């Protein structure tokens, strides 16, 4: 190929490129794929589980502190009764969420628990005051995105959780007034769905779960062991968030649980429980990495269950 021919080819290429970029023939910019949706920070809202898994390769660490103040019991007829003393329960779980694949994340929750009892109406072994603390039941969580959000459809994610009986639950000391019971003593399996929908300016969340537990074994007087067949539980949590500013959001949660029969295993041998309550809270976005949230949960209605008022504070760090 002669040098003249080469020059002609380069000239045509230059003219073509100049004409492509000239007015009236503007190049069509390459469309970049939309960024993958980021989930809300783990644990926001405080009780209702967000639907969106965290992004692949991302890690979120959440440290929470809640202080349950027992204020009585709900009877089998939904009436309030005395708690029989002053009882307080401190729960401090640390949770690690990690995105293992696109639309899939896993989490582990490791709690420290400390219980106090004082001024008990009916002393045991002469004791009216006691306290005990240690490791609670560890949880392993898997979240899988099923449907992405559209104009007419919410985010839908599958939710699976297994609780392991790592909290102290055997060889209980009656003189400790049950404060040394730090876990359920069962394997608990939970499955269900999480939902999320943004309707500006609100964010809406929902959980619908079903939980089953294995038989628990607790020590009673002497060498005997009591077997407890817990009932299956349906959990329904609802939450709505409203931004007060770019850095402050107000959330209101409605939490509830309802006991039923058992799908598998022996017949339940405890009374059915039910609970409904609300949790107003504020979320503060300090930076891209740090988020704080605080609120107080209030048990409003229930059956065969304790009444608790619980201040909750959560700190979240995102890598």
Secondary structure as the mmCIF struct_conf table of DSSP 4:
data_model
#
loop_
_struct_conf.conf_type_id
_struct_conf.id
_struct_conf.beg_label_comp_id
_struct_conf.beg_label_asym_id
_struct_conf.beg_label_seq_id
_struct_conf.end_label_comp_id
_struct_conf.end_label_asym_id
_struct_conf.end_label_seq_id
HELX_RH_AL_P HELX_RH_AL_P1 UNK A 3 UNK A 21
BEND BEND1 UNK A 22 UNK A 22
TURN_TY1_P TURN_TY1_P1 UNK A 23 UNK A 24
BEND BEND2 UNK A 25 UNK A 25
HELX_LH_PP_P HELX_LH_PP_P1 UNK A 26 UNK A 41
TURN_TY1_P TURN_TY1_P2 UNK A 42 UNK A 43
BEND BEND3 UNK A 45 UNK A 48
HELX_LH_PP_P HELX_LH_PP_P2 UNK A 49 UNK A 50
BEND BEND4 UNK A 51 UNK A 52
HELX_LH_PP_P HELX_LH_PP_P3 UNK A 53 UNK A 55
STRN STRN1 UNK A 56 UNK A 56
TURN_TY1_P TURN_TY1_P3 UNK A 57 UNK A 57
STRN STRN2 UNK A 59 UNK A 74
TURN_TY1_P TURN_TY1_P4 UNK A 76 UNK A 77
BEND BEND5 UNK A 78 UNK A 78
STRN STRN3 UNK A 80 UNK A 81
BEND BEND6 UNK A 84 UNK A 85
STRN STRN4 UNK A 86 UNK A 101
TURN_TY1_P TURN_TY1_P5 UNK A 102 UNK A 103
STRN STRN5 UNK A 104 UNK A 118
BEND BEND7 UNK A 119 UNK A 119
BEND BEND8 UNK A 121 UNK A 122
STRN STRN6 UNK A 124 UNK A 124
TURN_TY1_P TURN_TY1_P6 UNK A 125 UNK A 126
STRN STRN7 UNK A 127 UNK A 127
BEND BEND9 UNK A 128 UNK A 128
STRN STRN8 UNK A 130 UNK A 135
STRN STRN9 UNK A 138 UNK A 147
BEND BEND10 UNK A 151 UNK A 152
STRN STRN10 UNK A 155 UNK A 164
BEND BEND11 UNK A 167 UNK A 167
BEND BEND12 UNK A 170 UNK A 171
HELX_RH_3T_P HELX_RH_3T_P1 UNK A 174 UNK A 176
TURN_TY1_P TURN_TY1_P7 UNK A 177 UNK A 180
BEND BEND13 UNK A 183 UNK A 183
BEND BEND14 UNK A 185 UNK A 186
STRN STRN11 UNK A 188 UNK A 199
TURN_TY1_P TURN_TY1_P8 UNK A 200 UNK A 201
STRN STRN12 UNK A 202 UNK A 213
HELX_LH_PP_P HELX_LH_PP_P4 UNK A 214 UNK A 215
STRN STRN13 UNK A 216 UNK A 219
BEND BEND15 UNK A 221 UNK A 221
TURN_TY1_P TURN_TY1_P9 UNK A 222 UNK A 223
STRN STRN14 UNK A 225 UNK A 228
HELX_LH_PP_P HELX_LH_PP_P5 UNK A 230 UNK A 232
STRN STRN15 UNK A 233 UNK A 243
BEND BEND16 UNK A 244 UNK A 247
STRN STRN16 UNK A 248 UNK A 259
BEND BEND17 UNK A 263 UNK A 266
HELX_LH_PP_P HELX_LH_PP_P6 UNK A 267 UNK A 268
BEND BEND18 UNK A 270 UNK A 270
STRN STRN17 UNK A 274 UNK A 285
BEND BEND19 UNK A 287 UNK A 289
STRN STRN18 UNK A 290 UNK A 303
BEND BEND20 UNK A 304 UNK A 304
STRN STRN19 UNK A 305 UNK A 318
#
